[in-house]
Structures are given as structure tokens and as C-alpha cells.
Amino acid sequence: MSIRGKVAVAAVICAAVVASVILLWPASPSAPVEPTSEQIKASAQARLDASLKAGRTTRESIQAVGKTPDDEECQAVWVNLLDSEKHGLWYSMWIHGCADATTP
């Protein structure tokens, strides 16, 4: 068998393998499932909780340097946060956690 013949056989074998993999690959069992209302509520609550916790952490940092975490001080910190640090935080919950005294 010539080199051209060997190359042609190898190409046919490769094509057969690729075709069989495509045909035999299992299809997705179903379409993507949309989140339930409970999952959406849980996600929103987690975002609120994370915002409040981040605000409280900032409050502790302000107190650690001997300042009072009032509205103005917290607003100044918020303005200086990077966009990546603000991402996912809700300002209203963050400022509440920062400026208001923590409650159990």
C-alpha cells in the first residue's frame, strides 16, 4: 500500500471515529430548569444578608481606628469602595449595617 493509500485509510478511520462520537454522545436530558420562586427568594435574602454583614464589618473597621461610624463616615467609605467591592451589595442594607448600631 502506498503512502497516499495509508493516509486515505487513516482519514477514513478518523472520520468514522468522529462521526460515531457525535452520534453516540448522549443528548442533554432536558432543557435548563428555571429557578423556583423559593430559590429566587433565597438568593435575594443571601444578597441582603451579605450586604448587611459587609456594612457591619466596615463599622467594626471604622471603630477600630477610633472613629464613630455615623452616616457621613460610612458614606465616605462607600464612595471610596471599588466597583468590584460594591458588586452584589445593596447600598440600603450596607449603610444600615455600617451606620446603625448592630442589633442581635
Rosetta blueprint (number, residue, H / E / L):
1 M L
2 S L
3 I H
4 R H
5 G H
6 K H
7 V H
8 A H
9 V H
10 A H
11 A H
12 V H
13 I H
14 C H
15 A H
16 A H
17 V H
18 V H
19 A H
20 S H
21 V H
22 I H
23 L H
24 L H
25 W L
26 P L
27 A L
28 S L
29 P L
30 S L
31 A L
32 P L
33 V L
34 E L
35 P L
36 T L
37 S H
38 E H
39 Q H
40 I H
41 K H
42 A H
43 S H
44 A H
45 Q H
46 A H
47 R H
48 L H
49 D H
50 A H
51 S H
52 L H
53 K H
54 A H
55 G H
56 R H
57 T H
58 T H
59 R H
60 E H
61 S H
62 I H
63 Q H
64 A H
65 V L
66 G L
67 K L
68 T L
69 P L
70 D L
71 D H
72 E H
73 E H
74 C H
75 Q H
76 A H
77 V H
78 W H
79 V H
80 N H
81 L L
82 L L
83 D H
84 S H
85 E H
86 K H
87 H L
88 G L
89 L L
90 W L
91 Y H
92 S H
93 M H
94 W H
95 I H
96 H H
97 G H
98 C H
99 A H
100 D L
101 A L
102 T L
103 T L
104 P L
